[in-house]
Amino acid sequence: MSRFIFFATVLFAFGVCKAQAANLGLSSYFIGVTPSITAEPYYDAGEFDVNILPFVYQTSVFEKADIRMTSIVNYGIRKNESKLSHIGFEIAFPIRLLSQSSTTGPANGFFVAPIFSVTQEQIDSETHIGLWVEPGYQFVFFNNYSMSIGLQLGATWIDSDIASHLGVNFIIGKWL
């Protein structure tokens, strides 16, 4: 029940933000992929995860702020048996600093993004909840193609334990 309430709240908030963005004349949205490989410190040597469904959707919600949603479907490469390891999502709120506003075109420049992530770990049946911050830079090239590079720093709650989180986020795609 708590998951239903959470998802309903996120959808409602997204709808309110999108309505606010429409009132500001913001209509750009970004479709992309974030190829990623994860190797946690507690994995055995040579074990890692590959996101096999790394889709990204980003859209403006305020003049200098966006919402970015990323799917997480990791396939775990393990010594004993490789299989689906994590299913979930990540929600980020990139806030552009010292850069153009999105009312004049696609988002670009320096940003800081608070991030919330939830995945259901399939191998050990654990829930992973991540909270971190991502400073980064979004480049926009010809024809609104874009690349974003960020450094993610924070913590992940895994059942009753807390683990540090450090990652590099690389996203490529196009603003439409």
N, C-alpha and C positions, 0 to 999 in steps of 0.2 A: 504494500500500500504506500509506503514512504517513497518508493521509486516512482510510482505513478504520480504522486503529488509533486515530486521534484521535476519530472519531465513536463508536467502540465504547467508548472511555474516557469520553466525555461521557455516553453513555447509561447506562453502569454507575454513574457518579457520581450521575447524576440518580436512578436507582433506589434507591441507598443513601440519598440525602438524602430521598427521598419516604418510604422505610420509616421513617427516623428521625422525620420529620414525623408520620407516622401514630401512632408510639409516643408522641409528645407530645400527641396529640389535635388536631393541626392539619389542617384539611380544606378551608379556603377556597382557591378558585382564581379567577383573574381572566381574563376574555376581553375583548379590546378591539382597538382600531386605533390606529395612530400615523401620521396623515397627515403626509407629509414631502415637502419639496422641497429638493434639494441643488444648490448652485452652487459648484463648486470654483474656487479662484483661478486654476488653469491652464486653465479653460474660456474660450472666446471670449465676448465680451459677448453677453448674451441667451440663452446656452446653460444648460440646467439638467436635472436628473433629477427624476422624480416616482415615488414608490414606489406601484406599482399593486396590490400585494398586501401591505398593511401590517398583518398580523395580529400580535397580541401575546397570549402566554399567560404568566401569572405564578402562582406558587404558593408557599406557605410551605414552607421546608425546616428551619428552626430557629425558636426563639421570636421573634427579632427580625430574621430574615434570610429572604429569598425568592430564587427563581431566576426570571428573566424571559427569555423567548425571543421574538425578533422576526424575522419573515420579511422579506427584502429582495429585491424584484423591481422594479428601477428601469427606467423607460422614459426614454431620453435624448432630449431635445428639442435638436436640433443644426441648424445653418444648412444643411448639405449634405444630411443624411439623418437623420431621427428613427427610432430603433429601440430595442430592448431593450438596456440598457447594463450592468446589474449583476444578478447572481443570487447570493444568499447568505443569511446569518443573523447575528444578534447575540445574544449571551448576556450577561446582566447579573446581578449578585448584589446587589440593594438591601439594605442594612443600615440598619435604622431607628435613628435617634438621638433621644433625648429624646421618644419617642412611645410609644403603646400597643403592647403585644405583640400578635401576631396570634392568641394563644390566646383573646382576648376579642372577636374580630371581625376584619373586614377590615383589612389594613395601611393605616395612614395616618400622616401626620406627615413630619418631615424624614428624609431618607435620604442615604446616600452609596453609590454603586454602582460597583465595578470592572466594566469592560465589555471583552469580547473580540468582535471582528467579523471575519468572513471573507466576501469576495465574489469572484466571478469576473467580471472586467470583460469584457464581450462585444465591445466595439468594437475595443479594442487587444489583446485576449487577455492581460490581466494579472491577477495575483492580488493582491487588496488585503487586508492583515491589519491590523486596527486594535486598539489598546490605549488605553483612556482611562478617565477617572473622571467620574462624573456625580453632582454634588450636586443635590438637588432636594426637592420636597415633593409628597406624595400626599394629595389631598383625597378624603374619602368623603362623599357626599351621601345624600339619602333613598333608601330601597330598595337600598342598597349600590352605587349608581352612583358612579363614581370618575373623577377626573382627576388626572393626574400631569404636573408640569412640571419639567424638569431642564436643566442646562447641561452639555454634554459637552466635556471638555478632554483632549487627548492627542495621539497621533501615529498615522499610518497608514503601514505599510510597503508600498510599491508596487514589486514586483520588487526592484531594488537601491537604490531611493531611499526616503527618509523624508520625509513631508509632515506638517505640523501639522494637527490636527483641532480644530475649534471648531464646535459645533452646539447648537441648542436642541431638546430632545425634548419632545413634547407627546403624551400618551396619554389616550384616553378609553375607557371601557368599564364593566363591571359585575363585582362580586365575587359569586360563586355559592357 
